[in-house]
């Protein structure tokens, strides 16, 4: 049981780091002073939509977990 808990914690930490890296990249794409100047308006719109969708998913998950 202990090994499984450790494995779950490790997986959660890896997912958290991957999500942070994704958000950093998307924010850089949206920033015209960083990578934003090098991508099209369409790509910036997609990056913005991904951030919004992730935020909604996180909010909905939090609400479902706290309904009890």
N, CA, C and O atoms as CSV, one atom per row, in Angstrom:
chain,resi,resn,atom,element,x,y,z
A,1,UNK,N,N,0.828,-1.192,0.000
A,1,UNK,CA,C,0.000,0.000,0.000
A,1,UNK,C,C,0.873,1.255,0.000
A,1,UNK,O,O,0.593,2.210,-0.725
A,2,UNK,N,N,1.917,1.251,0.805
A,2,UNK,CA,C,2.811,2.408,0.894
A,2,UNK,C,C,3.455,2.699,-0.452
A,2,UNK,O,O,3.562,3.858,-0.852
A,3,UNK,N,N,3.881,1.662,-1.149
A,3,UNK,CA,C,4.514,1.835,-2.448
A,3,UNK,C,C,3.546,2.466,-3.453
A,3,UNK,O,O,3.936,3.301,-4.270
A,4,UNK,N,N,2.301,2.061,-3.378
A,4,UNK,CA,C,1.293,2.607,-4.285
A,4,UNK,C,C,1.068,4.098,-3.999
A,4,UNK,O,O,0.936,4.895,-4.928
A,5,UNK,N,N,1.025,4.465,-2.742
A,5,UNK,CA,C,0.857,5.870,-2.365
A,5,UNK,C,C,2.048,6.689,-2.852
A,5,UNK,O,O,1.870,7.795,-3.361
A,6,UNK,N,N,3.240,6.163,-2.701
A,6,UNK,CA,C,4.438,6.857,-3.184
A,6,UNK,C,C,4.382,7.003,-4.702
A,6,UNK,O,O,4.694,8.064,-5.242
A,7,UNK,N,N,3.983,5.933,-5.384
A,7,UNK,CA,C,3.880,5.988,-6.846
A,7,UNK,C,C,2.851,7.037,-7.281
A,7,UNK,O,O,3.098,7.806,-8.209
A,8,UNK,N,N,1.700,7.061,-6.608
A,8,UNK,CA,C,0.673,8.050,-6.934
A,8,UNK,C,C,1.188,9.475,-6.714
A,8,UNK,O,O,0.935,10.367,-7.524
A,9,UNK,N,N,1.903,9.676,-5.622
A,9,UNK,CA,C,2.478,10.993,-5.345
A,9,UNK,C,C,3.473,11.403,-6.416
A,9,UNK,O,O,3.504,12.561,-6.832
A,10,UNK,N,N,4.279,10.460,-6.858
A,10,UNK,CA,C,5.255,10.725,-7.911
A,10,UNK,C,C,4.555,11.076,-9.218
A,10,UNK,O,O,4.953,12.017,-9.904
A,11,UNK,N,N,3.517,10.327,-9.562
A,11,UNK,CA,C,2.762,10.601,-10.780
A,11,UNK,C,C,2.097,11.974,-10.726
A,11,UNK,O,O,2.092,12.712,-11.712
A,12,UNK,N,N,1.547,12.301,-9.583
A,12,UNK,CA,C,0.898,13.600,-9.406
A,12,UNK,C,C,1.904,14.734,-9.571
A,12,UNK,O,O,1.609,15.738,-10.219
A,13,UNK,N,N,3.074,14.580,-8.995
A,13,UNK,CA,C,4.117,15.599,-9.106
A,13,UNK,C,C,4.588,15.750,-10.552
A,13,UNK,O,O,4.811,16.869,-11.012
A,14,UNK,N,N,4.740,14.648,-11.267
A,14,UNK,CA,C,5.140,14.713,-12.674
A,14,UNK,C,C,4.082,15.425,-13.507
A,14,UNK,O,O,4.410,16.231,-14.378
A,15,UNK,N,N,2.811,15.127,-13.238
A,15,UNK,CA,C,1.720,15.796,-13.966
A,15,UNK,C,C,1.691,17.285,-13.654
A,15,UNK,O,O,1.459,18.103,-14.544
A,16,UNK,N,N,1.923,17.637,-12.405
A,16,UNK,CA,C,1.938,19.045,-12.001
A,16,UNK,C,C,3.047,19.795,-12.730
A,16,UNK,O,O,2.830,20.903,-13.220
A,17,UNK,N,N,4.226,19.200,-12.802
A,17,UNK,CA,C,5.346,19.839,-13.499
A,17,UNK,C,C,5.066,19.982,-14.991
A,17,UNK,O,O,5.401,21.002,-15.593
A,18,UNK,N,N,4.455,18.968,-15.583
A,18,UNK,CA,C,4.116,19.037,-17.008
A,18,UNK,C,C,3.088,20.139,-17.265
A,18,UNK,O,O,3.195,20.878,-18.243
A,19,UNK,N,N,2.105,20.243,-16.391
A,19,UNK,CA,C,1.099,21.297,-16.537
A,19,UNK,C,C,1.712,22.676,-16.381
A,19,UNK,O,O,1.356,23.599,-17.114
A,20,UNK,N,N,2.623,22.826,-15.440
A,20,UNK,CA,C,3.297,24.114,-15.260
A,20,UNK,C,C,4.092,24.485,-16.501
A,20,UNK,O,O,4.061,25.637,-16.936
A,21,UNK,N,N,4.798,23.528,-17.073
A,21,UNK,CA,C,5.581,23.791,-18.277
A,21,UNK,C,C,4.671,24.190,-19.435
A,21,UNK,O,O,5.012,25.080,-20.214
A,22,UNK,N,N,3.515,23.537,-19.553
A,22,UNK,CA,C,2.562,23.868,-20.613
A,22,UNK,C,C,2.056,25.297,-20.448
A,22,UNK,O,O,1.983,26.051,-21.418
A,23,UNK,N,N,1.709,25.665,-19.222
A,23,UNK,CA,C,1.191,27.011,-18.972
A,23,UNK,C,C,2.266,28.059,-19.261
A,23,UNK,O,O,1.969,29.109,-19.831
A,24,UNK,N,N,3.502,27.783,-18.874
A,24,UNK,CA,C,4.593,28.721,-19.147
A,24,UNK,C,C,4.749,28.927,-20.651
A,24,UNK,O,O,4.879,30.061,-21.111
A,25,UNK,N,N,4.736,27.845,-21.414
A,25,UNK,CA,C,4.865,27.954,-22.861
A,25,UNK,C,C,3.694,28.732,-23.464
A,25,UNK,O,O,3.898,29.618,-24.294
A,26,UNK,N,N,2.484,28.408,-23.054
A,26,UNK,CA,C,1.322,29.095,-23.601
A,26,UNK,C,C,1.345,30.588,-23.266
A,26,UNK,O,O,0.989,31.414,-24.107
A,27,UNK,N,N,1.755,30.934,-22.065
A,27,UNK,CA,C,1.855,32.349,-21.698
A,27,UNK,C,C,2.930,33.057,-22.515
A,27,UNK,O,O,2.768,34.223,-22.876
A,28,UNK,N,N,4.012,32.371,-22.804
A,28,UNK,CA,C,5.059,32.955,-23.651
A,28,UNK,C,C,4.541,33.183,-25.063
A,28,UNK,O,O,4.880,34.181,-25.699
A,29,UNK,N,N,3.721,32.262,-25.552
A,29,UNK,CA,C,3.132,32.416,-26.889
A,29,UNK,C,C,2.183,33.615,-26.923
A,29,UNK,O,O,2.091,34.311,-27.934
A,30,UNK,N,N,1.489,33.849,-25.827
A,30,UNK,CA,C,0.555,34.972,-25.773
A,30,UNK,C,C,1.248,36.317,-25.590
A,30,UNK,O,O,0.676,37.351,-25.934
A,31,UNK,N,N,2.440,36.324,-25.070
A,31,UNK,CA,C,3.164,37.570,-24.783
A,31,UNK,C,C,3.847,38.100,-26.043
A,31,UNK,O,O,4.766,37.463,-26.558
A,32,UNK,N,N,3.412,39.258,-26.548
A,32,UNK,CA,C,4.024,39.793,-27.763
A,32,UNK,C,C,5.496,40.190,-27.569
A,32,UNK,O,O,6.231,40.320,-28.548
A,33,UNK,N,N,5.920,40.379,-26.341
A,33,UNK,CA,C,7.315,40.719,-26.065
A,33,UNK,C,C,8.196,39.469,-26.006
A,33,UNK,O,O,9.422,39.581,-25.975
A,34,UNK,N,N,7.595,38.301,-25.992
A,34,UNK,CA,C,8.356,37.052,-25.916
A,34,UNK,C,C,8.193,36.296,-27.234
A,34,UNK,O,O,8.715,36.736,-28.258
A,35,UNK,N,N,7.487,35.182,-27.229
A,35,UNK,CA,C,7.292,34.390,-28.443
A,35,UNK,C,C,6.108,34.855,-29.276
A,35,UNK,O,O,5.976,34.468,-30.437
A,36,UNK,N,N,5.250,35.678,-28.694
A,36,UNK,CA,C,4.025,36.092,-29.363
A,36,UNK,C,C,4.240,36.771,-30.697
A,36,UNK,O,O,3.396,36.663,-31.586
A,37,UNK,N,N,5.358,37.472,-30.855
A,37,UNK,CA,C,5.614,38.150,-32.122
A,37,UNK,C,C,5.897,37.165,-33.259
A,37,UNK,O,O,5.766,37.513,-34.433
A,38,UNK,N,N,6.283,35.940,-32.907
A,38,UNK,CA,C,6.705,34.962,-33.910
A,38,UNK,C,C,5.585,34.003,-34.330
A,38,UNK,O,O,5.779,33.182,-35.226
A,39,UNK,N,N,4.427,34.103,-33.694
A,39,UNK,CA,C,3.329,33.194,-34.034
A,39,UNK,C,C,2.157,33.991,-34.579
A,39,UNK,O,O,2.027,35.188,-34.323
A,40,UNK,N,N,1.312,33.315,-35.328
A,40,UNK,CA,C,0.154,33.985,-35.925
A,40,UNK,C,C,-0.914,34.269,-34.866
A,40,UNK,O,O,-0.901,33.721,-33.764
A,41,UNK,N,N,-1.827,35.142,-35.250
A,41,UNK,CA,C,-2.952,35.461,-34.371
A,41,UNK,C,C,-3.766,34.204,-34.067
A,41,UNK,O,O,-4.254,34.029,-32.950
A,42,UNK,N,N,-3.908,33.333,-35.063
A,42,UNK,CA,C,-4.658,32.087,-34.877
A,42,UNK,C,C,-4.018,31.210,-33.800
A,42,UNK,O,O,-4.727,30.631,-32.977
A,43,UNK,N,N,-2.694,31.106,-33.797
A,43,UNK,CA,C,-1.986,30.301,-32.797
A,43,UNK,C,C,-2.162,30.918,-31.414
A,43,UNK,O,O,-2.365,30.197,-30.437
A,44,UNK,N,N,-2.086,32.241,-31.323
A,44,UNK,CA,C,-2.307,32.904,-30.034
A,44,UNK,C,C,-3.722,32.658,-29.520
A,44,UNK,O,O,-3.924,32.457,-28.323
A,45,UNK,N,N,-4.703,32.672,-30.427
A,45,UNK,CA,C,-6.081,32.377,-30.028
A,45,UNK,C,C,-6.210,30.953,-29.495
A,45,UNK,O,O,-6.896,30.725,-28.499
A,46,UNK,N,N,-5.562,30.003,-30.146
A,46,UNK,CA,C,-5.600,28.611,-29.686
A,46,UNK,C,C,-4.950,28.465,-28.310
A,46,UNK,O,O,-5.465,27.756,-27.446
A,47,UNK,N,N,-3.825,29.135,-28.113
A,47,UNK,CA,C,-3.145,29.079,-26.809
A,47,UNK,C,C,-4.046,29.656,-25.726
A,47,UNK,O,O,-4.156,29.087,-24.640
A,48,UNK,N,N,-4.681,30.767,-26.011
A,48,UNK,CA,C,-5.587,31.395,-25.053
A,48,UNK,C,C,-6.746,30.454,-24.734
A,48,UNK,O,O,-7.135,30.323,-23.573
A,49,UNK,N,N,-7.296,29.805,-25.744
A,49,UNK,CA,C,-8.418,28.879,-25.547
A,49,UNK,C,C,-8.003,27.682,-24.695
A,49,UNK,O,O,-8.783,27.217,-23.864
A,50,UNK,N,N,-6.802,27.187,-24.888
A,50,UNK,CA,C,-6.309,26.066,-24.073
A,50,UNK,C,C,-6.225,26.476,-22.606
A,50,UNK,O,O,-6.630,25.723,-21.720
A,51,UNK,N,N,-5.698,27.670,-22.355
A,51,UNK,CA,C,-5.602,28.150,-20.973
A,51,UNK,C,C,-6.985,28.282,-20.351
A,51,UNK,O,O,-7.191,27.881,-19.205
A,52,UNK,N,N,-7.925,28.836,-21.089
A,52,UNK,CA,C,-9.300,28.986,-20.584
A,52,UNK,C,C,-9.926,27.624,-20.303
A,52,UNK,O,O,-10.526,27.423,-19.247
A,53,UNK,N,N,-9.789,26.690,-21.239
A,53,UNK,CA,C,-10.374,25.359,-21.049
A,53,UNK,C,C,-9.771,24.653,-19.836
A,53,UNK,O,O,-10.489,24.008,-19.072
A,54,UNK,N,N,-8.459,24.772,-19.658
A,54,UNK,CA,C,-7.816,24.166,-18.487
A,54,UNK,C,C,-8.344,24.774,-17.197
A,54,UNK,O,O,-8.568,24.071,-16.212
A,55,UNK,N,N,-8.542,26.088,-17.212
A,55,UNK,CA,C,-9.061,26.771,-16.024
A,55,UNK,C,C,-10.475,26.282,-15.702
A,55,UNK,O,O,-10.791,26.014,-14.543
A,56,UNK,N,N,-11.325,26.165,-16.725
A,56,UNK,CA,C,-12.690,25.682,-16.506
A,56,UNK,C,C,-12.688,24.243,-15.994
A,56,UNK,O,O,-13.455,23.906,-15.093
A,57,UNK,N,N,-11.847,23.408,-16.553
A,57,UNK,CA,C,-11.760,22.023,-16.105
A,57,UNK,C,C,-11.313,21.946,-14.647
A,57,UNK,O,O,-11.864,21.174,-13.863
A,58,UNK,N,N,-10.315,22.748,-14.290
A,58,UNK,CA,C,-9.833,22.762,-12.907
A,58,UNK,C,C,-10.931,23.233,-11.957
A,58,UNK,O,O,-11.121,22.649,-10.890
A,59,UNK,N,N,-11.656,24.290,-12.340
A,59,UNK,CA,C,-12.742,24.811,-11.507
A,59,UNK,C,C,-13.839,23.778,-11.346
A,59,UNK,O,O,-14.323,23.556,-10.236
A,60,UNK,N,N,-14.243,23.134,-12.455
A,60,UNK,CA,C,-15.310,22.132,-12.384
A,60,UNK,C,C,-14.907,20.943,-11.522
A,60,UNK,O,O,-15.718,20.433,-10.750
A,61,UNK,N,N,-13.664,20.502,-11.649
A,61,UNK,CA,C,-13.164,19.396,-10.834
A,61,UNK,C,C,-13.181,19.774,-9.356
A,61,UNK,O,O,-13.590,18.977,-8.511
A,62,UNK,N,N,-12.735,20.989,-9.046
A,62,UNK,CA,C,-12.726,21.446,-7.656
A,62,UNK,C,C,-14.143,21.484,-7.105
A,62,UNK,O,O,-14.381,21.062,-5.973
A,63,UNK,N,N,-15.101,21.992,-7.909
A,63,UNK,CA,C,-16.486,22.070,-7.442
A,63,UNK,C,C,-17.070,20.683,-7.218
A,63,UNK,O,O,-17.784,20.468,-6.238
A,64,UNK,N,N,-16.779,19.742,-8.103
A,64,UNK,CA,C,-17.296,18.383,-7.928
A,64,UNK,C,C,-16.713,17.745,-6.674
A,64,UNK,O,O,-17.419,17.029,-5.965
A,65,UNK,N,N,-15.445,17.992,-6.393
A,65,UNK,CA,C,-14.814,17.397,-5.215
A,65,UNK,C,C,-15.297,18.032,-3.911
A,65,UNK,O,O,-15.156,17.428,-2.848
A,66,UNK,N,N,-15.857,19.226,-3.974
A,66,UNK,CA,C,-16.276,19.914,-2.757
A,66,UNK,C,C,-17.784,19.989,-2.600
A,66,UNK,O,O,-18.276,20.739,-1.757
A,67,UNK,N,N,-18.521,19.237,-3.383
A,67,UNK,CA,C,-19.984,19.210,-3.259
A,67,UNK,C,C,-20.447,18.403,-2.056
A,67,UNK,O,O,-21.567,18.594,-1.581
A,68,UNK,N,N,-19.633,17.536,-1.574
A,68,UNK,CA,C,-20.034,16.646,-0.477
A,68,UNK,C,C,-20.259,17.389,0.804
A,68,UNK,O,O,-20.600,16.782,1.819
